[in-house]
């Protein structure tokens, strides 16, 4: 396709592949949709395993009514700590490459959450929010990204995510009139990944269909941002000896209890 004609333009972005375009879309409108390449069988397996982990977490907290009390119903926290197979989503090559292009070489997995949106049930995530909650300021470069793996169809009738494009550039939440006019629903097939600036306002939609909509979200940020949960403690050393995962999962950035521990970690790194 020929380049669009222009005049007075002395600088322009040139993209060469799918991820170049995704990065450009994230930088300008705040989000992009890419294909994960997951097969139908893999997606079905992730659905089954996510449901099983959530059932386990219901037992941990004393039942569904307690989840409702703390506004955490239908949210599966940190599935990779319960099932190592979910690490494969967190280290998906396309997602990590987008993170490198936007955040640099050092970034950390701040959280991984499964989000289940059953039919005809209100979800707490249907409220507008940023994935860096309570922040009313903006930054010239992305601080964090979200990567939402769609396990079921995303569409307005299934409660797919709604976006407010460009709101990663503004400090406050827009007016009701602006939201009504400019909110956009995401339509994406199972296996798609919605990758966006974590400061972009978004929300889950209302599931008016007869099927459950599931997704697995990741927030990947610069290392000075705190993880939602203490992943190194939850993982109890798993993957800590891997040079990349020790940083990505937070072992490298977790506060050390003493000066001696801090220095020993660096001595270990220097010997690799």
Buried (B, 14 or more C-beta within 10 A) or exposed (E): EEEEEEEEEEEEEEEEEEBBBBBBBBBBBBBBBBEBEBEEEBBEBBBEBBBBBBEEBBEEBEEEEEBEEEEBBBBBBBBBBBBEEBBEBBBBEBBBBBBEBBBEEEBBBBBBBBBBBBBEBEBBBBEBBBBBEEEEEBBEEBBBBBBBBBBBBBBBBBBBBBBBBBBBBBEEBBEEEEBEEEBEBBBBEBBBBBBBBBBBBBBBBBBEBEBBBBBBBBBBBBBEBBBBBEBBEBBEEBBBEEEEBBBBBBBBBBEEEEEEEEEEBEEEEEEE
